[in-house]
């Protein structure tokens, strides 16, 4: 299963909008996208998960790796638009305390571009 991935630069923030299900089969595609984006060392990366219906531990691991890589060069790495079922994964693993999480991408962009 392929993910829908759309990358845009908005107000000095690289927005990676993802659609579909992030699982063992699709997370390598997401990982490649995130690592390629991080090579450019943007000031901030926003992962928009509004259209993600499901995420398993491999997807979470991919996002953790992205966060670590961005932290290596002092870049910001945030997540927005978590649906209830995906948000639950972050809460159960307590990663909602680790990631910068926003209700939606517009709120995130207002904060991150300031």
Steps between C-alpha positions, in 0.01 A plus 500: 500500500645832395464817697384828353781742578494868413787735591463877506702784647283746689643791698845338532340177623525181295155339518479128427132408464433128515190302409421133542621244750850500647600144570787256456456509121462875447729639773819452288347742246433752778847450646663569162292818457582631847873424478523660153323809635731521800806504272397854401508597871180705497438720805186299572325189375130446558356153451128540422321176590145628451432244225666205675244246617739251659857493630688209654826488694712510183344836412565629851863382477537687170375824657732455799794461262395818318479687830849382603651598164340844509622551857858428384506829311260688734210478255141491622297188433128510574187299433151630425150373432494177699175308463372340819623150411851626416510739795429204727824333383696810604324522835543130584872519428528840674648645183249783523747636760798459264364646176383852434137422406244743359128465446529585130760618251374860492549535876842338470608731218393811692710391797799359314541786253487764773 
